[in-house]
Every structure is written in C-alpha cells, then in structure tokens.
C-alpha cells in the first residue's frame, strides 16, 4: 500500500482514526507496564528504609535506658 501524501498516510483510507487510536492505546499500556513497577519499587524501598530507621531509633533508645 502506498500513499501519495503524509495526510493520506495519516488517514489510511478512512481507517486512520482506528489505527492511530490503537497505536496510542498500546503506547499508553506499554508505558504503564514499564513505569508502574518502577514506582512501586521506589515506594517499597522507601517504606523499608523508613522502617529500618524507626527500628534503629527504637534500638538506640533501648541502649540509653
């Protein structure tokens, strides 16, 4: 299939809206699948770090008493 112009390519014979929306949805899903686990990993590491700091603070208080 060849196109005479870029506008024709974008329209894809009246099916461009469907084709490009599928590409857009696919891109969004792929980005979510990449970014969400990274975000969760950071949140888990932050929570673990905070729990470790709190645990160390409690142990430090025991030594003083």
C-alpha positions in Angstrom: 0.0 0.0 0.0 1.5 3.3 -1.0 0.4 6.8 -0.1 0.7 10.0 -2.2 1.0 12.3 0.8 1.5 12.4 4.5 -2.1 13.4 5.1 -3.2 10.3 3.1 -0.9 8.2 5.3 -2.4 9.5 8.5 -6.0 8.9 7.2 -5.1 5.4 6.0 -8.1 5.2 3.7 -10.6 6.4 6.3 -9.3 3.9 8.9 -6.7 6.3 10.3 -8.7 7.1 13.4 -8.9 3.5 14.4 -5.3 2.6 13.5 -3.8 5.6 15.3 -6.0 5.2 18.4 -4.9 1.6 18.7 -1.3 2.7 18.5 -1.9 5.4 21.1 -3.7 2.9 23.5 -0.9 0.4 23.0 1.8 3.1 23.8 -0.1 4.1 27.0 -0.4 0.5 28.1 3.3 -0.2 27.5 4.4 2.9 29.4 2.2 2.0 32.3 3.7 -1.5 32.3 7.1 0.0 32.5 6.6 2.9 34.8 4.2 1.4 37.4 6.5 -1.3 38.6 9.3 1.2 39.0 7.1 3.5 41.0 6.0 0.5 43.2 9.7 -0.5 43.7 10.6 3.0 44.9 7.6 3.1 47.3 8.6 -0.3 48.7 12.3 0.7 49.1 11.2 4.0 50.8 8.9 2.1 53.2 11.7 -0.4 54.0 14.2 2.4 54.6 11.7 4.2 56.9 11.0 1.0 58.9 14.8 0.4 59.2 15.3 4.0 60.5 12.5 3.6 63.0 13.8 0.2 64.2 17.3 1.6 64.6 15.8 4.6 66.6 14.0 2.2 68.9 17.1 0.1 69.4 19.1 3.3 70.1 16.5 4.3 72.8 16.9 0.8 74.5 20.6 1.3 74.8 20.2 4.6 76.6 17.8 3.2 79.2 
